[in-house]
Amino acid sequence: MTHKVSSLLILGLLAGALLAPASPARADALDRAGLVQELCGDAGAMGRAGAVLVATAASGSAEDRAFAAPLARAVIDRKLGCDDAGAVLDESGLDAVTRSPRAAAGTPRSPLLSLKNRPVFELADAAFALRGAPDVAKRAAALKTLERRPAQIPEGLLDAAAAVESDAGLKEQIDTLAQTAALNASDPAARIRAIGRVAENPSRRALTRIAALTADPAYAANPEFRAAVDDATRRIERGIALGDTLATLYNGLSFASILFMAAIGLAIIFGLMGVINLAQGELIMIGAYVTWLVQQGLRVVAPSLLDWYLVLAIPVAFFVTAAIGIALEALLLRHLYKRPLMSLLATWAVSLFLVNIVRVVFGTQNMQFETPFYVSGGVPVIGDFIFTWNRMFAIAFAVVTLALTWAVVRKTPLGLNIRAVTQNRDMAACIGIPTRRVDMMAFGLGSGLAGLAGLALSPIYSVNPQMGQNFIIDSFMVVVLGGVGTIAGTVVAALGIGQINVLIEPLWGAVAAKVIVLLMIIAFLQWRPEGLFAVKGRRK
């Protein structure tokens, strides 16, 4: 009988245990009264309270962090009044524990931080601000404070802050600091994991951080740690080498696109009329200033379209510079075709005139351009290579210009006449082609392309009255090397000069690179005077 009763009791307890609702796991709650009591204690108690504040900032609930954050700031500023009933926050007049209004009893005492405890409280205060401050600037300032003590940052704090950070730039900085803090962690396994994460994003900054670990005592004492550091170093170096190669190709392509934009107009003018137009650089400059004027006009008339001024300025820059070119050809150069030296001097005089008139009207300072969203920033690819949108804009613009120019020259009656006059002017005139009119239109087309080059340059280079002089020599090098009057030659020559210049420049500097490229072109022309692509039947 007794045995049956015991069995029933055990079964009942088991059934009750199974049927009873599961109780939730309880997180350690912050002992608020105990924390305030420690804050009002001696240096040792305040040290323990500081540790609790740091831990609360890293892993405490939102309510506990909201409760503890004012305490850390109040102790730093000596705005915590300790009395017999506990403590009062001086600024708000609230009880430190209950947060209900009350006045301090008697003469309250403000705890004084020791030199040892102050960094702990400052760390806690910065941690609370990083996770809870509504202002991005305050969160960024808190991150700067934490960056000074990466080894003391509690685990999980930065990951939690990065998870809720809304500002992309600040989030990237938090991730970087998290990696730095993990590299200095006390747990070797955590350090090895951090080394692997750093190596996943190779850059020179990452290589510097990993290289510093070779002086760490763990590098000599722990074989796994040493192997992780060495492997990460090799991975980062491979990534940097690949990134540098891609960056060189990208910068060379960008520079080539700019050379092409600057030279294509000159190639048409020089190829058709044999006129060495020394004002071509100034037409590029005029195109950039027209772009600036369009930007200023939109700022006044339609501010909502300001970001699209580069697109809206395309027809304006083309037609304004084309009109200047047509006027220059009709009023001046048409009368000097039989005198090449005089046409050379005339275009030089025009270039000086344009430079000085721009100086008088706009001044000599660099013009300020807005940076639209589609040409600002870039995308990190690998190593230190960043795919920048402003250079991509120049490359894409050059490709579109190349396509349109090819279409005009190869698919339109104007292009047919230009090619005919270029190959044999006298024969073209005999079959009824109005060569003078073709000259005028070709000069306008070449000038308009120079204006588009100025537009493409405005997001990248400084726009001032002298900017055109920086491109005229390079433009002539491209035209002569590619073969006078050929679009394909202009493209190939621009690509070659751009890539070679970018390869040489880091080794011997910009001036030496330009001299070396010039010597290489001279040597090439000794072997092939007509350039890379010669026009059949070109006028002698």
Contacts in CASP RR format, 6 or more apart in sequence:
PFRMAT RR
TARGET T0000
AUTHOR 0000-0000-0000
METHOD contacts of the structure
MODEL  1
MTHKVSSLLILGLLAGALLAPASPARADALDRAGLVQELCGDAGAMGRAG
AVLVATAASGSAEDRAFAAPLARAVIDRKLGCDDAGAVLDESGLDAVTRS
PRAAAGTPRSPLLSLKNRPVFELADAAFALRGAPDVAKRAAALKTLERRP
AQIPEGLLDAAAAVESDAGLKEQIDTLAQTAALNASDPAARIRAIGRVAE
NPSRRALTRIAALTADPAYAANPEFRAAVDDATRRIERGIALGDTLATLY
NGLSFASILFMAAIGLAIIFGLMGVINLAQGELIMIGAYVTWLVQQGLRV
VAPSLLDWYLVLAIPVAFFVTAAIGIALEALLLRHLYKRPLMSLLATWAV
SLFLVNIVRVVFGTQNMQFETPFYVSGGVPVIGDFIFTWNRMFAIAFAVV
TLALTWAVVRKTPLGLNIRAVTQNRDMAACIGIPTRRVDMMAFGLGSGLA
GLAGLALSPIYSVNPQMGQNFIIDSFMVVVLGGVGTIAGTVVAALGIGQI
NVLIEPLWGAVAAKVIVLLMIIAFLQWRPEGLFAVKGRRK
27 61 0 8 1.000
29 64 0 8 1.000
30 52 0 8 1.000
30 56 0 8 1.000
30 60 0 8 1.000
30 61 0 8 1.000
30 64 0 8 1.000
30 67 0 8 1.000
30 68 0 8 1.000
32 67 0 8 1.000
32 97 0 8 1.000
33 97 0 8 1.000
35 49 0 8 1.000
35 52 0 8 1.000
35 53 0 8 1.000
35 68 0 8 1.000
35 71 0 8 1.000
36 71 0 8 1.000
36 86 0 8 1.000
36 87 0 8 1.000
36 96 0 8 1.000
36 97 0 8 1.000
37 45 0 8 1.000
37 86 0 8 1.000
38 45 0 8 1.000
38 46 0 8 1.000
38 47 0 8 1.000
38 48 0 8 1.000
38 49 0 8 1.000
38 52 0 8 1.000
39 45 0 8 1.000
39 46 0 8 1.000
39 49 0 8 1.000
39 71 0 8 1.000
39 75 0 8 1.000
39 80 0 8 1.000
39 82 0 8 1.000
39 87 0 8 1.000
39 96 0 8 1.000
39 111 0 8 1.000
40 80 0 8 1.000
40 81 0 8 1.000
40 82 0 8 1.000
40 86 0 8 1.000
40 87 0 8 1.000
40 109 0 8 1.000
40 111 0 8 1.000
41 82 0 8 1.000
41 111 0 8 1.000
43 114 0 8 1.000
43 116 0 8 1.000
43 117 0 8 1.000
44 117 0 8 1.000
46 75 0 8 1.000
46 111 0 8 1.000
46 113 0 8 1.000
46 114 0 8 1.000
46 117 0 8 1.000
47 116 0 8 1.000
47 117 0 8 1.000
47 120 0 8 1.000
50 72 0 8 1.000
50 117 0 8 1.000
50 120 0 8 1.000
50 121 0 8 1.000
50 124 0 8 1.000
51 120 0 8 1.000
52 68 0 8 1.000
53 68 0 8 1.000
53 71 0 8 1.000
53 72 0 8 1.000
53 120 0 8 1.000
53 121 0 8 1.000
53 124 0 8 1.000
53 128 0 8 1.000
54 120 0 8 1.000
54 123 0 8 1.000
54 124 0 8 1.000
54 127 0 8 1.000
54 154 0 8 1.000
55 154 0 8 1.000
56 64 0 8 1.000
56 65 0 8 1.000
56 68 0 8 1.000
56 124 0 8 1.000
57 65 0 8 1.000
57 68 0 8 1.000
57 69 0 8 1.000
57 124 0 8 1.000
57 127 0 8 1.000
57 128 0 8 1.000
57 131 0 8 1.000
57 154 0 8 1.000
57 157 0 8 1.000
58 127 0 8 1.000
58 154 0 8 1.000
58 155 0 8 1.000
58 156 0 8 1.000
58 157 0 8 1.000
58 160 0 8 1.000
59 154 0 8 1.000
59 156 0 8 1.000
59 157 0 8 1.000
59 160 0 8 1.000
65 128 0 8 1.000
65 131 0 8 1.000
65 132 0 8 1.000
67 99 0 8 1.000
68 124 0 8 1.000
68 128 0 8 1.000
69 125 0 8 1.000
69 128 0 8 1.000
69 129 0 8 1.000
69 132 0 8 1.000
70 89 0 8 1.000
70 92 0 8 1.000
71 80 0 8 1.000
71 89 0 8 1.000
71 96 0 8 1.000
72 121 0 8 1.000
72 124 0 8 1.000
72 125 0 8 1.000
72 128 0 8 1.000
73 79 0 8 1.000
73 125 0 8 1.000
73 128 0 8 1.000
74 80 0 8 1.000
74 89 0 8 1.000
74 90 0 8 1.000
74 91 0 8 1.000
74 96 0 8 1.000
75 111 0 8 1.000
75 113 0 8 1.000
75 121 0 8 1.000
76 113 0 8 1.000
76 118 0 8 1.000
76 121 0 8 1.000
76 122 0 8 1.000
76 125 0 8 1.000
78 110 0 8 1.000
78 111 0 8 1.000
78 112 0 8 1.000
79 89 0 8 1.000
79 90 0 8 1.000
79 91 0 8 1.000
79 110 0 8 1.000
80 87 0 8 1.000
80 88 0 8 1.000
80 89 0 8 1.000
80 90 0 8 1.000
80 96 0 8 1.000
80 110 0 8 1.000
80 111 0 8 1.000
81 87 0 8 1.000
81 88 0 8 1.000
81 89 0 8 1.000
81 90 0 8 1.000
81 96 0 8 1.000
81 104 0 8 1.000
81 108 0 8 1.000
81 109 0 8 1.000
81 110 0 8 1.000
81 111 0 8 1.000
82 108 0 8 1.000
82 109 0 8 1.000
82 110 0 8 1.000
82 111 0 8 1.000
83 104 0 8 1.000
83 105 0 8 1.000
83 106 0 8 1.000
83 108 0 8 1.000
83 109 0 8 1.000
84 105 0 8 1.000
84 106 0 8 1.000
85 95 0 8 1.000
85 102 0 8 1.000
85 105 0 8 1.000
86 95 0 8 1.000
86 96 0 8 1.000
86 97 0 8 1.000
87 95 0 8 1.000
87 96 0 8 1.000
87 97 0 8 1.000
87 108 0 8 1.000
88 94 0 8 1.000
88 95 0 8 1.000
88 96 0 8 1.000
88 102 0 8 1.000
88 103 0 8 1.000
88 104 0 8 1.000
88 108 0 8 1.000
89 95 0 8 1.000
89 96 0 8 1.000
90 104 0 8 1.000
90 110 0 8 1.000
93 101 0 8 1.000
93 102 0 8 1.000
93 103 0 8 1.000
94 100 0 8 1.000
94 101 0 8 1.000
94 102 0 8 1.000
95 101 0 8 1.000
95 102 0 8 1.000
113 121 0 8 1.000
119 149 0 8 1.000
119 152 0 8 1.000
120 152 0 8 1.000
122 145 0 8 1.000
123 145 0 8 1.000
123 146 0 8 1.000
123 149 0 8 1.000
123 152 0 8 1.000
123 153 0 8 1.000
125 142 0 8 1.000
125 145 0 8 1.000
126 142 0 8 1.000
126 143 0 8 1.000
126 145 0 8 1.000
126 146 0 8 1.000
127 142 0 8 1.000
127 146 0 8 1.000
127 153 0 8 1.000
127 154 0 8 1.000
127 157 0 8 1.000
129 138 0 8 1.000
129 139 0 8 1.000
129 141 0 8 1.000
129 142 0 8 1.000
130 139 0 8 1.000
130 142 0 8 1.000
130 143 0 8 1.000
130 146 0 8 1.000
130 157 0 8 1.000
130 161 0 8 1.000
130 174 0 8 1.000
131 157 0 8 1.000
131 160 0 8 1.000
131 161 0 8 1.000
131 164 0 8 1.000
132 139 0 8 1.000
133 139 0 8 1.000
133 142 0 8 1.000
136 167 0 8 1.000
136 170 0 8 1.000
139 165 0 8 1.000
139 167 0 8 1.000
139 170 0 8 1.000
140 170 0 8 1.000
140 173 0 8 1.000
143 170 0 8 1.000
143 173 0 8 1.000
143 174 0 8 1.000
143 177 0 8 1.000
146 153 0 8 1.000
146 158 0 8 1.000
146 177 0 8 1.000
147 177 0 8 1.000
147 180 0 8 1.000
150 177 0 8 1.000
150 180 0 8 1.000
150 181 0 8 1.000
150 184 0 8 1.000
151 181 0 8 1.000
151 184 0 8 1.000
153 177 0 8 1.000
153 181 0 8 1.000
155 185 0 8 1.000
155 190 0 8 1.000
158 174 0 8 1.000
158 175 0 8 1.000
158 177 0 8 1.000
158 178 0 8 1.000
158 181 0 8 1.000
159 178 0 8 1.000
161 174 0 8 1.000
162 171 0 8 1.000
162 174 0 8 1.000
162 175 0 8 1.000
162 178 0 8 1.000
165 171 0 8 1.000
165 174 0 8 1.000
179 194 0 8 1.000
179 197 0 8 1.000
179 198 0 8 1.000
179 209 0 8 1.000
180 209 0 8 1.000
182 190 0 8 1.000
182 191 0 8 1.000
182 193 0 8 1.000
182 194 0 8 1.000
182 197 0 8 1.000
183 191 0 8 1.000
183 194 0 8 1.000
183 195 0 8 1.000
183 198 0 8 1.000
183 209 0 8 1.000
183 213 0 8 1.000
184 191 0 8 1.000
185 191 0 8 1.000
185 194 0 8 1.000
188 218 0 8 1.000
188 222 0 8 1.000
188 224 0 8 1.000
188 225 0 8 1.000
191 218 0 8 1.000
191 225 0 8 1.000
192 224 0 8 1.000
192 225 0 8 1.000
192 228 0 8 1.000
195 210 0 8 1.000
195 213 0 8 1.000
195 228 0 8 1.000
195 229 0 8 1.000
195 232 0 8 1.000
196 228 0 8 1.000
196 232 0 8 1.000
198 206 0 8 1.000
198 209 0 8 1.000
198 210 0 8 1.000
198 232 0 8 1.000
198 236 0 8 1.000
199 206 0 8 1.000
199 210 0 8 1.000
199 231 0 8 1.000
199 232 0 8 1.000
199 235 0 8 1.000
199 236 0 8 1.000
201 380 0 8 1.000
201 383 0 8 1.000
202 235 0 8 1.000
202 236 0 8 1.000
202 237 0 8 1.000
202 238 0 8 1.000
202 239 0 8 1.000
202 240 0 8 1.000
202 382 0 8 1.000
202 383 0 8 1.000
203 236 0 8 1.000
203 240 0 8 1.000
203 383 0 8 1.000
203 384 0 8 1.000
204 240 0 8 1.000
204 383 0 8 1.000
204 384 0 8 1.000
206 236 0 8 1.000
207 233 0 8 1.000
207 236 0 8 1.000
207 237 0 8 1.000
207 240 0 8 1.000
210 229 0 8 1.000
210 232 0 8 1.000
210 233 0 8 1.000
210 236 0 8 1.000
211 233 0 8 1.000
213 219 0 8 1.000
213 225 0 8 1.000
213 229 0 8 1.000
214 229 0 8 1.000
216 225 0 8 1.000
218 225 0 8 1.000
219 225 0 8 1.000
219 226 0 8 1.000
219 229 0 8 1.000
220 226 0 8 1.000
239 382 0 8 1.000
239 383 0 8 1.000
240 383 0 8 1.000
240 384 0 8 1.000
242 382 0 8 1.000
242 383 0 8 1.000
243 381 0 8 1.000
243 382 0 8 1.000
243 383 0 8 1.000
243 384 0 8 1.000
243 385 0 8 1.000
244 383 0 8 1.000
244 384 0 8 1.000
244 385 0 8 1.000
246 381 0 8 1.000
246 382 0 8 1.000
246 385 0 8 1.000
247 384 0 8 1.000
247 385 0 8 1.000
247 386 0 8 1.000
248 502 0 8 1.000
248 503 0 8 1.000
249 499 0 8 1.000
250 385 0 8 1.000
250 387 0 8 1.000
250 391 0 8 1.000
251 391 0 8 1.000
251 502 0 8 1.000
252 498 0 8 1.000
252 499 0 8 1.000
252 501 0 8 1.000
252 502 0 8 1.000
253 395 0 8 1.000
253 495 0 8 1.000
253 499 0 8 1.000
254 391 0 8 1.000
254 394 0 8 1.000
254 395 0 8 1.000
254 460 0 8 1.000
255 498 0 8 1.000
255 499 0 8 1.000
255 501 0 8 1.000
255 502 0 8 1.000
256 494 0 8 1.000
256 495 0 8 1.000
256 496 0 8 1.000
256 497 0 8 1.000
256 498 0 8 1.000
256 499 0 8 1.000
257 394 0 8 1.000
257 395 0 8 1.000
257 397 0 8 1.000
257 398 0 8 1.000
257 399 0 8 1.000
257 456 0 8 1.000
257 494 0 8 1.000
258 394 0 8 1.000
258 398 0 8 1.000
258 453 0 8 1.000
258 456 0 8 1.000
258 457 0 8 1.000
258 460 0 8 1.000
258 471 0 8 1.000
259 471 0 8 1.000
259 474 0 8 1.000
259 475 0 8 1.000
259 478 0 8 1.000
259 494 0 8 1.000
259 497 0 8 1.000
259 498 0 8 1.000
260 398 0 8 1.000
260 401 0 8 1.000
260 402 0 8 1.000
260 478 0 8 1.000
260 490 0 8 1.000
260 491 0 8 1.000
260 494 0 8 1.000
260 495 0 8 1.000
261 394 0 8 1.000
261 397 0 8 1.000
261 398 0 8 1.000
261 401 0 8 1.000
261 449 0 8 1.000
261 452 0 8 1.000
261 453 0 8 1.000
261 454 0 8 1.000
261 456 0 8 1.000
261 457 0 8 1.000
262 280 0 8 1.000
262 281 0 8 1.000
262 284 0 8 1.000
262 450 0 8 1.000
262 453 0 8 1.000
262 471 0 8 1.000
262 474 0 8 1.000
262 475 0 8 1.000
262 478 0 8 1.000
263 474 0 8 1.000
263 475 0 8 1.000
263 476 0 8 1.000
263 478 0 8 1.000
263 479 0 8 1.000
263 490 0 8 1.000
263 493 0 8 1.000
263 494 0 8 1.000
264 401 0 8 1.000
264 402 0 8 1.000
264 405 0 8 1.000
264 446 0 8 1.000
264 449 0 8 1.000
264 453 0 8 1.000
264 487 0 8 1.000
264 490 0 8 1.000
265 280 0 8 1.000
265 445 0 8 1.000
265 446 0 8 1.000
265 447 0 8 1.000
265 448 0 8 1.000
265 449 0 8 1.000
265 450 0 8 1.000
266 277 0 8 1.000
266 280 0 8 1.000
266 446 0 8 1.000
266 450 0 8 1.000
266 475 0 8 1.000
266 476 0 8 1.000
266 479 0 8 1.000
267 478 0 8 1.000
267 479 0 8 1.000
267 483 0 8 1.000
267 484 0 8 1.000
267 485 0 8 1.000
267 486 0 8 1.000
267 487 0 8 1.000
267 490 0 8 1.000
268 405 0 8 1.000
268 409 0 8 1.000
268 418 0 8 1.000
268 442 0 8 1.000
268 445 0 8 1.000
268 446 0 8 1.000
268 449 0 8 1.000
268 485 0 8 1.000
269 275 0 8 1.000
269 277 0 8 1.000
269 280 0 8 1.000
269 442 0 8 1.000
269 443 0 8 1.000
269 446 0 8 1.000
269 447 0 8 1.000
270 276 0 8 1.000
270 277 0 8 1.000
270 479 0 8 1.000
270 484 0 8 1.000
270 485 0 8 1.000
271 422 0 8 1.000
271 479 0 8 1.000
271 484 0 8 1.000
271 485 0 8 1.000
271 535 0 8 1.000
271 538 0 8 1.000
272 418 0 8 1.000
272 421 0 8 1.000
272 422 0 8 1.000
272 438 0 8 1.000
272 439 0 8 1.000
272 442 0 8 1.000
272 485 0 8 1.000
273 333 0 8 1.000
273 337 0 8 1.000
273 439 0 8 1.000
273 442 0 8 1.000
273 443 0 8 1.000
274 340 0 8 1.000
274 484 0 8 1.000
274 539 0 8 1.000
275 333 0 8 1.000
275 337 0 8 1.000
275 340 0 8 1.000
275 343 0 8 1.000
275 347 0 8 1.000
275 443 0 8 1.000
276 340 0 8 1.000
276 343 0 8 1.000
276 344 0 8 1.000
276 347 0 8 1.000
276 476 0 8 1.000
277 347 0 8 1.000
278 344 0 8 1.000
278 347 0 8 1.000
278 348 0 8 1.000
278 350 0 8 1.000
278 351 0 8 1.000
278 472 0 8 1.000
279 328 0 8 1.000
279 347 0 8 1.000
279 348 0 8 1.000
279 350 0 8 1.000
279 351 0 8 1.000
279 354 0 8 1.000
280 447 0 8 1.000
280 450 0 8 1.000
280 472 0 8 1.000
280 475 0 8 1.000
281 351 0 8 1.000
281 450 0 8 1.000
281 468 0 8 1.000
281 469 0 8 1.000
281 471 0 8 1.000
281 472 0 8 1.000
281 475 0 8 1.000
282 350 0 8 1.000
282 351 0 8 1.000
282 354 0 8 1.000
282 355 0 8 1.000
282 468 0 8 1.000
283 321 0 8 1.000
283 324 0 8 1.000
283 325 0 8 1.000
283 354 0 8 1.000
283 447 0 8 1.000
283 448 0 8 1.000
283 450 0 8 1.000
283 451 0 8 1.000
284 450 0 8 1.000
284 451 0 8 1.000
284 453 0 8 1.000
284 454 0 8 1.000
284 457 0 8 1.000
284 467 0 8 1.000
284 468 0 8 1.000
284 471 0 8 1.000
285 354 0 8 1.000
285 355 0 8 1.000
285 358 0 8 1.000
285 454 0 8 1.000
285 463 0 8 1.000
285 465 0 8 1.000
285 466 0 8 1.000
285 467 0 8 1.000
285 468 0 8 1.000
286 320 0 8 1.000
286 321 0 8 1.000
286 324 0 8 1.000
286 354 0 8 1.000
286 358 0 8 1.000
286 450 0 8 1.000
286 451 0 8 1.000
287 317 0 8 1.000
287 320 0 8 1.000
287 321 0 8 1.000
287 450 0 8 1.000
287 451 0 8 1.000
287 452 0 8 1.000
287 453 0 8 1.000
287 454 0 8 1.000
287 455 0 8 1.000
288 367 0 8 1.000
288 451 0 8 1.000
288 454 0 8 1.000
288 455 0 8 1.000
288 457 0 8 1.000
288 458 0 8 1.000
288 463 0 8 1.000
288 467 0 8 1.000
289 358 0 8 1.000
289 362 0 8 1.000
289 367 0 8 1.000
289 463 0 8 1.000
290 313 0 8 1.000
290 316 0 8 1.000
290 317 0 8 1.000
290 320 0 8 1.000
290 321 0 8 1.000
290 451 0 8 1.000
290 455 0 8 1.000
291 309 0 8 1.000
291 310 0 8 1.000
291 313 0 8 1.000
291 316 0 8 1.000
291 317 0 8 1.000
291 369 0 8 1.000
291 454 0 8 1.000
291 455 0 8 1.000
291 458 0 8 1.000
292 367 0 8 1.000
292 369 0 8 1.000
292 458 0 8 1.000
292 463 0 8 1.000
294 309 0 8 1.000
294 312 0 8 1.000
294 313 0 8 1.000
294 316 0 8 1.000
294 317 0 8 1.000
295 306 0 8 1.000
295 309 0 8 1.000
295 313 0 8 1.000
295 369 0 8 1.000
295 370 0 8 1.000
298 305 0 8 1.000
298 306 0 8 1.000
298 308 0 8 1.000
298 309 0 8 1.000
298 312 0 8 1.000
299 306 0 8 1.000
305 312 0 8 1.000
306 370 0 8 1.000
307 370 0 8 1.000
307 372 0 8 1.000
307 373 0 8 1.000
307 374 0 8 1.000
308 372 0 8 1.000
309 370 0 8 1.000
309 372 0 8 1.000
310 372 0 8 1.000
310 375 0 8 1.000
310 393 0 8 1.000
310 455 0 8 1.000
310 458 0 8 1.000
310 459 0 8 1.000
313 455 0 8 1.000
314 452 0 8 1.000
314 455 0 8 1.000
317 448 0 8 1.000
317 451 0 8 1.000
317 452 0 8 1.000
317 454 0 8 1.000
317 455 0 8 1.000
318 448 0 8 1.000
318 449 0 8 1.000
318 451 0 8 1.000
318 452 0 8 1.000
319 448 0 8 1.000
320 451 0 8 1.000
321 444 0 8 1.000
321 447 0 8 1.000
321 448 0 8 1.000
321 450 0 8 1.000
321 451 0 8 1.000
322 444 0 8 1.000
322 445 0 8 1.000
322 446 0 8 1.000
322 447 0 8 1.000
322 448 0 8 1.000
323 444 0 8 1.000
324 447 0 8 1.000
325 443 0 8 1.000
325 444 0 8 1.000
325 446 0 8 1.000
325 447 0 8 1.000
325 448 0 8 1.000
326 440 0 8 1.000
326 441 0 8 1.000
326 443 0 8 1.000
326 444 0 8 1.000
326 447 0 8 1.000
328 347 0 8 1.000
328 350 0 8 1.000
328 443 0 8 1.000
328 447 0 8 1.000
329 439 0 8 1.000
329 440 0 8 1.000
329 443 0 8 1.000
329 444 0 8 1.000
330 440 0 8 1.000
332 346 0 8 1.000
332 350 0 8 1.000
333 343 0 8 1.000
333 346 0 8 1.000
333 347 0 8 1.000
333 443 0 8 1.000
334 436 0 8 1.000
334 439 0 8 1.000
334 440 0 8 1.000
336 342 0 8 1.000
336 343 0 8 1.000
336 346 0 8 1.000
337 343 0 8 1.000
337 439 0 8 1.000
355 465 0 8 1.000
355 466 0 8 1.000
355 469 0 8 1.000
356 465 0 8 1.000
358 465 0 8 1.000
359 465 0 8 1.000
362 465 0 8 1.000
363 465 0 8 1.000
364 464 0 8 1.000
364 465 0 8 1.000
365 464 0 8 1.000
366 462 0 8 1.000
366 463 0 8 1.000
366 464 0 8 1.000
367 463 0 8 1.000
367 464 0 8 1.000
369 458 0 8 1.000
369 459 0 8 1.000
369 463 0 8 1.000
371 390 0 8 1.000
371 459 0 8 1.000
372 459 0 8 1.000
374 389 0 8 1.000
374 393 0 8 1.000
375 389 0 8 1.000
375 390 0 8 1.000
375 393 0 8 1.000
375 459 0 8 1.000
376 389 0 8 1.000
376 390 0 8 1.000
377 386 0 8 1.000
377 388 0 8 1.000
377 389 0 8 1.000
377 390 0 8 1.000
378 386 0 8 1.000
378 387 0 8 1.000
378 388 0 8 1.000
378 389 0 8 1.000
379 386 0 8 1.000
379 387 0 8 1.000
380 386 0 8 1.000
380 387 0 8 1.000
381 387 0 8 1.000
390 459 0 8 1.000
390 460 0 8 1.000
391 460 0 8 1.000
393 456 0 8 1.000
393 459 0 8 1.000
394 456 0 8 1.000
394 457 0 8 1.000
394 459 0 8 1.000
394 460 0 8 1.000
397 452 0 8 1.000
397 455 0 8 1.000
397 456 0 8 1.000
398 456 0 8 1.000
401 449 0 8 1.000
401 452 0 8 1.000
401 456 0 8 1.000
402 487 0 8 1.000
402 491 0 8 1.000
405 449 0 8 1.000
405 487 0 8 1.000
406 487 0 8 1.000
408 414 0 8 1.000
408 415 0 8 1.000
408 445 0 8 1.000
409 415 0 8 1.000
409 418 0 8 1.000
409 419 0 8 1.000
409 487 0 8 1.000
414 438 0 8 1.000
414 441 0 8 1.000
414 445 0 8 1.000
417 428 0 8 1.000
417 433 0 8 1.000
417 434 0 8 1.000
417 438 0 8 1.000
418 438 0 8 1.000
418 441 0 8 1.000
418 442 0 8 1.000
420 427 0 8 1.000
420 428 0 8 1.000
420 431 0 8 1.000
420 433 0 8 1.000
421 428 0 8 1.000
421 433 0 8 1.000
421 435 0 8 1.000
421 438 0 8 1.000
421 439 0 8 1.000
421 442 0 8 1.000
422 485 0 8 1.000
422 535 0 8 1.000
422 538 0 8 1.000
422 539 0 8 1.000
423 535 0 8 1.000
423 536 0 8 1.000
423 537 0 8 1.000
423 538 0 8 1.000
423 539 0 8 1.000
424 537 0 8 1.000
424 539 0 8 1.000
425 435 0 8 1.000
425 539 0 8 1.000
428 435 0 8 1.000
428 438 0 8 1.000
429 435 0 8 1.000
453 471 0 8 1.000
457 463 0 8 1.000
457 467 0 8 1.000
461 467 0 8 1.000
461 470 0 8 1.000
473 514 0 8 1.000
474 497 0 8 1.000
474 514 0 8 1.000
477 493 0 8 1.000
477 497 0 8 1.000
477 517 0 8 1.000
477 518 0 8 1.000
477 521 0 8 1.000
478 490 0 8 1.000
478 493 0 8 1.000
478 494 0 8 1.000
478 497 0 8 1.000
479 485 0 8 1.000
479 490 0 8 1.000
479 493 0 8 1.000
480 521 0 8 1.000
480 525 0 8 1.000
480 531 0 8 1.000
481 489 0 8 1.000
481 493 0 8 1.000
481 497 0 8 1.000
481 521 0 8 1.000
481 524 0 8 1.000
481 525 0 8 1.000
481 531 0 8 1.000
481 532 0 8 1.000
482 489 0 8 1.000
482 490 0 8 1.000
482 492 0 8 1.000
482 493 0 8 1.000
482 531 0 8 1.000
482 532 0 8 1.000
482 533 0 8 1.000
483 489 0 8 1.000
483 490 0 8 1.000
483 493 0 8 1.000
483 530 0 8 1.000
483 531 0 8 1.000
483 532 0 8 1.000
483 533 0 8 1.000
483 534 0 8 1.000
483 535 0 8 1.000
484 531 0 8 1.000
484 535 0 8 1.000
484 538 0 8 1.000
485 535 0 8 1.000
486 533 0 8 1.000
486 534 0 8 1.000
486 535 0 8 1.000
488 533 0 8 1.000
489 531 0 8 1.000
489 532 0 8 1.000
489 533 0 8 1.000
492 532 0 8 1.000
492 533 0 8 1.000
493 532 0 8 1.000
497 517 0 8 1.000
497 521 0 8 1.000
500 517 0 8 1.000
500 520 0 8 1.000
501 513 0 8 1.000
501 514 0 8 1.000
501 517 0 8 1.000
504 512 0 8 1.000
504 513 0 8 1.000
504 516 0 8 1.000
504 517 0 8 1.000
505 513 0 8 1.000
507 513 0 8 1.000
508 516 0 8 1.000
524 531 0 8 1.000
525 531 0 8 1.000
530 538 0 8 1.000
END
